[in-house]
Amino acid sequence: MRSFRLLLLHSLSFVILLSDFVHAQTLIDALDGYPALSEFKSLLERNPNLVPLLTTEDISNSSSPNRLTVLVPSNTAFAAYRDMHDPDIAGLPSTELQAVLQYHILTTDTPAIDLVTASPQRRVIPTELRQEQYNNRTGGAELEKSSSGAGSGDGQVVIFNTMEENENDRKRQITGKLEVLSGLYKSVNLTILDGVWARGLFQMVDGFLTLPETCTSTMKTQSLTSLDRALVRANLGSTLDHLPNVTCIGPTNEAFEEAGGPDETASAEELTDALTFHTLTEPVYTNFLRDGQIFTTVSNDTVRVTVNDTGIYFNDAKLVKRNVI
């Protein structure tokens, strides 16, 4: 996200593989036992400036808010990145490389059983990525409740999507891959290792998480051309990009068309009224929504949430994609 989040439905699936615990004092030491993670280990060894992000302070108390889970990109992830980007991940500017690593560090230790059996609220997990460039929202009351400590929800989040619970399988058998949703609605698959190091755990992902971008950049990646046009005509793009702690309920191109094309025909004032009405004044994740909730908008109006068997609705508008970060 940055301050932008489209709320839409997404079908979920997952696969979980378990491995034995491997105890090690440092993350680099722990990675010795995982050949598929050797490139990440080499990246840390070649970039000592990254090591302070993963200190070896031994925190044995599992209730400590300082325990971490590192989502370690596999060698396959490195190869895929090389195929799509120039330079290689190791060639990124130091500050950007640090941000990438921070986005792969969850602010709690998250073993397999928690990912599989947790309530939906606990699958929105904050990370160590806190720079305003990538994260101009705070956790909010709901996320803080499900996080490990005060302020621990302030880092940018990732969202874990599991398969939908089968009516005949209330125990949620581990049969698929777990999906991790990051910036720009990009996802990677996670293979659970429950690898152990001094400050918590590490798991393996088959791609690099995508750093969030601004609201206007994000909506362009989602092909929301009508919404983008409306923001330009209302001169609200920059304002939305810098507005902290908001959630945008973004109408699709089809929604604009059904409304008679206001992105092309409405006045700037009318567009401002409509767009601010579609912007909630707090970070909202669909995982936390309850039927009957009411949210205030930037236009100082209210929007009511309906959650039923047919989906999630804001007033009468059905969500078709959710949690675009």
N, C-alpha and C positions, 0 to 999 in steps of 0.2 A: 504494500500500500504506500504510502506516505500518509496523507490524511484521507485517502479515497478507498472506499470499499464497496463494491457492488455485491448485493446479496442475492445469490441465485442457487438453485438446486443443482446437485451434482451426484451422480451415482458413484458408489464407493465399492472398492474391492481390496482384499489384502491377502498376503502370504507371509507366514512367520516361520522362520527357522531358528532353532535353538542351538546354542553351543555351550560347552563347559565354561565355567568361570576361569579366567586366567588372572591371577593376582600379580600386580606389578606396581612399583612405586611411582613411576612417571608414565605419561602417556606414550612417549617414545619407546620406553622399555616394553610397555604392554603390547605395542604394535608389532614387536618382533615375532610374535606367535601367529601373525596373520599375513601371509604372503600377498593376499589380494589387496592389502592396504599399504603396500611397500612404497608407493609413490607419495602418499600423504606423509609417511614417515620421513622420506627424503626431503620433502618440501619443508617440514619443520626443521630438519637438520641444516638445510641450506639457508634458512631465514631465521637466525637467532632472535630477530626483533619480534617474531611471532610467539616465541616461547613464554614471555611474561603473561600472555593471555591464558596460558595453561600452566599455572604455577603448580609446584609439587607439594604444596601445603597439604599435610595429611589430615583430612577431616573425617573422622571415623563415625561421628554422630549422624545417623541417617536423617535426623530431623533438621539438620543444619540447613539454612537457606543458601549456604555457599556451595552445596554439592551441585555437580554439573553432569550433563550428558552431552557427549560430543558426537555429532553425526559425521562420521568419517567417510569422505568420498573414496570409492574404490578405484582401483587401477582402470577399470572400465570407464569410470566417470572422467578421469584425466584424459583418456584417449578420445572420448566423445567431445570434451571441451576443445582439445587440439584440432579436431576435425571441423569445428564450427567457429573458432575464434583465432584471431591473431592480435596480440601475442598469446602464447601459452599462459596458463594461469599464473605460473611463476614469474612471468614478465609484467604482471600488472603493477602499477604504482604501489608503493608500500602501504599508503593509507587505504587504498581500495582493497588490497589483499588482506589487510587486517579486518576490514569490514566484512569481507567474505567469510573469513574464519569466525568472526564473532557471530555471524548469522547461523553458523553450524554448531554453536554452543548453547544448549538449553540450560535454563537457570534452575534446573532440578535434575536429580538422578531419576531416570525413567526406565525401570526394568520391563521386560516383556509382558509380565502379567498386568502391569498398569496400563500399557498401551492397548491390550486386548480387552480388558474388562472394565476400563474406566468409563465413567459417565461421559456423555458428549462434551460437557463443560470442561472436563479435565483433558480434553484432546486439543485445546487451544493452549499452546505452551509458549511462554515468552523466551526470548534469547538474549544474548549479551549485546546485540546490535542496538545501540541507543543513540547514535548520532542523528541529529535533526534532519540531515540530508536524506536519511532512509526511514526516519521514524519520528513524526511529529505528533504522536499520541501518547497518552499515559494509559496505564492498564485499565482503569475504571474499577468500580466497586465489584462487579461480578467477576472479573478476571482475577482481582486480588484475592477474592474468597477462595478461588481454586488454585492459587499459586502458593509457593512455599513460604512466603514472608512478605512483610510490608515493603512496598516498592519493587518487589521482584517481578511484578507484572508490567513494568514500564518499558522493557525492551521490546523491540519488534517481535511479532509472533510468527510461528509456523503452525499449521493445522494438520493434524493426523486424521486421515479418513480411513475408516475400517469398513469391511463389508457390512451390508445391512443384516440385521439379526434375522435368522431363519426361524419361522414359527416352530419348526420341529427340532430346533437346535438352540435351546436357550443358553447353552454353555459356550456358544460361539467357538466352535472348533477352529483350530488354527490351520487354515487350508489355503490361504492366499497371501498376496503381498500387501504390505501396508504402504499407503500413499502419503507422502509428505507434501503439503501445498505451501508454496512460498510466493515471492513477488510475481506480479504480472500473471497470476493464475497458472504458473508453471509448477509442475509436480515431478517428484522423483520417487522411486520405490525404495523402501527400507527393508533390509534383511536384519533381523534381530540377532545380535551376538551376545548381548549382556557382558561384553568385555569389561574387565574391572581395572581401574587405575586409582591412584591415590585420592583423587577428588570426585570420584563417582564412577560413571559407566561410559562406554562408547558403543555405538551401533553403526552399521554400514549402510550407505546410500549409493545408488548407482548413477548419480549425477550431482552436479553442484547446484545448491539452492540459488535462486535468482534474487538478486537484491531488488527491493521495492523501488519504484520510481514515483514521480509526482502524479497527482490526480489526472492531469490532462494527458500526460504521456501514457499512463496506464489505460485510460479509456480508448486511446487510439489503438493500442494493442488488442483491444476487445472489439474493434470495428464498430464502435459507437459513434458513427460519423454525425448523426443528427444531434446527439447530445453535445458533441464537440462544437458543431456549428452554432448551437444555441448559446454555449458559453462564450464563444468568440463574439457573437452579435451583442450579447449582454455585457461584454467586457468583464467577465467574472473569472476567467481562467486563472489568472495570477492570484486573485483573492482566494480561490478554492485551494490552490496549490500550497498556500502558506497558512491556511486556517487550521489550527490545531484541534485535535480531538473531535472530529466530525466523521460521519458516515454518509456517503452519497448513495441514494437509491436511484440508480441510473435507468431511465426509460430506454428501451430498445429502439432501434430504428423503426420497427413495426409499430411500436406504441406512438411514436411521433406521427407516423403516417395516418394511423387511425384517428388521431386528434386533429387532423387537418393540416399537418405540416407547420406547426407553430415555430419551428426552428428557422423557417424561411419567411413566415408571414407576420408573426407577432412582433410587437414593438419591443425595444430593449427593456422598458419598464415591465411589460407583461412577462417577458422571459425571466427577468430578475425575480419577480414574485413567484413564478412557477419553480425555478431552479432552487431557490432558497427553501421552498416548501418541501423539496425532495432531499434536503440535507439535514440529517439529524445532528443534534448538538452533543453527541458522545460517541465513542467507539462502540459499535454494536456487532456482535458475532451471532450468526444464526444458532449456534450451539446453545446459547443462553436464552433464546427467545421462549416466551410462554404466552399461551393464549390469553388475550385481554390486556397485554401490556400496552402502555401508552408512552410515546416518546415526543419530546418537544423538538421542533424544527428551527432552523436558523431564521425563518420568517415569523417565529413566535406563534406558530400554530401547533396542533398536535396531530399525531398519526397513531392509529390503533392497530395492533398486531392481532391477526387471527391465525391460529395453528390448528389444523384439523387433518383428517385423513387424506384430503386432496392436495395439501401443501401448506405453504406459508404465505400470508397475505399482509401487505401494508395498506390499510383501508381496503379497497377492492382490487388492488393490483397484486397479482400473483408473482412471486419470485421465481425466476427461471435460471438463475445462476447465483451462487452465494459465496461470500467471503473472498472476494477478489482483493488481494493484498497489494 
